[in-house]
Amino acid sequence: MKNDRLFQLLYLLLENGAMTAPALSRALEVSVRTVYRDVEALSMAGVPVYATQGKNGGVSLLPNYAFDKALLSDEEQNQILYAIQSLRAAEQPVEALLDKLGGVFQKRDANWIEVDFSRWGLSKTDGVKFERLKSALIGRRALEIVYCSSSGETRRRVILPLKLIFKDKSWYLHAYCRKAEDYRLFKVNRIVEMTLLDERFDELPDEIPPVEAPPPAAPAFQAMRLRFSPGAAFRVYDEFDASMIAKEPDGSLLVSAVFPQDGWVVSYLLSFGADVTILEPEAMRGIVAGYAKAIWEHHAK
């Protein structure tokens, strides 16, 4: 207990600089006499702490004192702070811990990065969803969900949640599905409704398999050459490697890339509207034009 209190005393001084003995006694919930004994114990341990009397007196550390840099390099300290910052993505209360470590590491601006996996405009909704998932995972409680599959079909099912996984820019919930009688990966954004049940579970029906999505059937691929207008440059650089892009004198961008031969590529190209011209293969121009015509006819009715 005393060692914990000594560490707490040390980080209070690192965070606040000088503090009076009465202020320390209130923060540590001990007597002023105990504070002075702890200051003496720190001093005997080699920590440059001292107490001064008078109107502006108090307990202080020598200026610029910090923990031995041999313990943690500056890069390692930043990595620790980054890891703690990333806990905010799961709505974890980390502010107090960041303040403490910021004082310990002598880094006044611990909030140098913010990690937020919630969708733009939906941070409150996603926060409620993740808080409910956290309660289910930690409390080993069953969930009743309405889930939208990749085919667009929604079904109600009861699941036993195991783990949240962030992979390939998306959150997934690894759970045992009673309807399928097997383990499944559920994309969190496709969970339309979620109810936390009173039922708790300790054991699972089957052995937990490795967390891997079933491999999709290997699609056929084809090479394409595309020309993008300058107005689409931000998306081009977001979505293609620089080695695939050649800039034209007029500011347009030529892209050579390989795409899967499935319906996705048509939707992807249509998302650029008139900002993309399909140079090769010629057959793809006809396919995309046919889809665009069908869309026009649908909305022109």
N, C-alpha and C positions, 0 to 999 in steps of 0.2 A: 504493500500500500504506500509506503514511504517513497519507494522508487518512482511509482506512478505520480506521486505528488511533486517530486523533484523535477520530473520531466515536464509536468504541467506548469510549474513555476518558471522553468526555463523558456518554454514556448511563449508564456505570457510576457516575459521580458523581451524576447526576440520580436514579438508582434507589436508591443506597445512602447518599447524603449524603457524609460524610467517609470516606476510605479511606487506609490507610497506603501509602507508596510500595512496600514489599515486596509487599503484597497486590495492588496494581495490576500490579506486574511479573509476578506469577504469573498473573493473569487475562489479561494481554495477551501473555504469553510473551516478554517483553523484559527487558532489564536495568534495574536501578533508575536508573542514569544516564540511560537512554533515556526512562524515565518523566518525570524532571525536565525533560529537553529538550522532551518533548511538552507538559508543563504550561506551559513558557515559550512554546511556539509558540501554544497556545490563548490565553494571556494577551495576546500581541502581536496576536492576531486579534480582541481585544475581548471575549473570554469572561472573566467575573469569577471566575477560578480562582486559588487561592493555596495555598501550602504552609506549614505551621507545624512548628516543631521541638519536641522534648520528649516527655514520657511520653504525653500525649494528642494528640500532633501527627498530622499527616497532610495529605492533599490534599483540598481542599474547594471548593465553589462558594459564592458569596454566597447567603444565605438567600433563598428564594422566586424564585431565578433559573429561567427557563424560556426556550425558544426564543421569538423575536420573535412576538408574537401576530398581527402583520400577515400572517405567512406562512399561518397557518391559524386560522380563527375557532374559538370553542369548539364551535359546532354542527358545523363540519367535522371537528374532532377526534373528536367523538362518532360521526359518521357513519363515519369510518375504523375506529374501535373496533368499531362494530356490524357492519360488513362483515367484519371479521376474526373476530368472534364467530360469524357465520353460517357460516363455513367448518367449524365443528365439526359442522354437519349432515352434511357429507360425510366425517366422521372424519379431518379434517386436524389435524396437530399444531401448534397455534397458541399454546400456553401461553407459550413463550419470547418469541415476537413480541409478545404482549399485555403481558408484563412489561416489555419494552423500551420500547414505545410508552407504556405507563402512566407510566414514569419520564420519558420525553421530554416528555409532555404534562402532567406533574405531576398525574396522576389516579391516586390510590392504589387506588381501587376500579374497576379496568378491567372486572371481571366484572359489569357492571350489567345485563346481559341474557344469556339463554341461548337459543339457537335449536337446536331438536332436532326433526327431521322424522320420527324413528322412531316406530313405533306403540307405544302404551302396552303394557307387558309384553313387548314384542318388540324392545327396543333392541339386545340382543346378537345376535339372529338377523338383524335388519336391518343391523347394523354389519358382520357377516361378508359379507352379500350386497353391500353397497356397496363394501367393500374389494375384493371379487372383480371387481366392475364397474370400479372404478378401475384395477385392474391390467390388465384387458382394454382399456380405453380408452387408457390411457397407453402400453401396450406394443403396441398395434395387434394384438391377438390375437383369434382367433375364439372364439366361445362356442357350446356346445351347451346348449340350454335345453328344458325342458318347459313349455309355455305354456298357460294356461287361457283360452280365448276367452270373449267375452261370452255365447255360447250354452251355455257349460259344458263344451265339448269340449276335451280336452287333447291336444296334439300335440307330438312331438319335432321340433326343427328346429335347423339350424346358422345362426348369424347373425354378421355383421361389425359390431360396435358402433361408433357414431360419436359420440354425444353423450348426456349425461344432461340431462333437462329437467324442471324443476318447474313445473307449470301446473295451475291450478284445484284446488289442495289435494292433488295427487298427483304422484308421480315417474313419468316415462316414459323409456324408452330408445329413441333413434332409431337404427335399424340396418338393414342390408341383409339381407334374408331369402333364403337360397338356395332354400328350398322354394317361396316365392311368386315368386322371381326379381324382386323389387322392394323398395323401401324401405317400412318399416313403423314405427309407433309401438307399443311394447310397454309396457303398464302394469307397473311393476316389482313391485307386490304380487301380480300374477298369474303371475309367473315361479315355478313350483313347484319346479323343479330347475335348477341351473346348474353347468356344468362348463367350466373354463378350459382350452382346447385349446392344444397346442404350436404350432399353425399360426399364422403371422404374415402380415399383409397390408400392402402399401404402397399399392396402387391399388384402386379400387372398380370394379365392372363397368359402372355407368351414372353419368350425371351426377346429383349429389345435389340432390333437389328441395327447395323451401322446407319448413320443419318446420311442417306444418299437418295436423291430422287431417281425413280426408274429411268434408265437411259431411253431417250426417244429414238424412234426409227431414224436411221441415218438418212438425211435428205440429200437429194441431188443438188449440185451447185453449178452456177454458171458465172462466167466473167462478164462484167459490164463496164462500159465507158459512159460517163455522165458529165454534162456541163451544167454547173450551177451559176445563177446570177449573183452579182456582188451582194445583193440583199440577203442571201442565204448563207453568207460566209460564216456567221457565228455558229450555225448548226453544223456546217461542213467540218469546221475545226473541232467541234464538240464530238462528232460522231465518226470521224475518219482519222487514221494516223496521217501525220504530215508527209510520210513517204508515199502516200497514195495520191497526194494533191499536187497539181501543177497550176500556177497562177498565170492567166492570160493577160496580155497588155491592156485589155479593156476592163480588167478587174474580175472577170468571170473565172471560175475555178473548174478545172478538169479533174475528174476523179476516176481512177481505175481500181475496181474492187470486185470481190467475189461475193455473190449473194446466193442464199438457198432458193431453190425453185419451188416456192409454195406461195400460198395466198398472202402471206405476210409482206413479201417484197412489193406486191402491187399496192397494198395499203400504205406502205412506207413511202414509196415514190409519190403516191397521190397526196401525201401530207405536205409535200413541197409545192403543190399547185403548179403555177406557171414558172416557178423559179428553177425548175429542173428540165433539161432536155436529154432524152435518152438517145445517145449516139449509136451504141451497139449493146445488144443485138437488135436488129430491126424488128424482129417479131415481138419483142417486149413493148415497143412503141404502140403496136396495134392492140396488144392486150390492155395496156394502161388506158389507151384512148377509148376502148370499148367500155371499160369500167366507168370512166369519166362521163361518157355519153349516157350510160344507164343512170348515173347519179343525177345528171341534168334533167333527163326525162322524168325521173321520179319527182323531183322538186318543182318541175315546171307544170305539173298537172294541176 
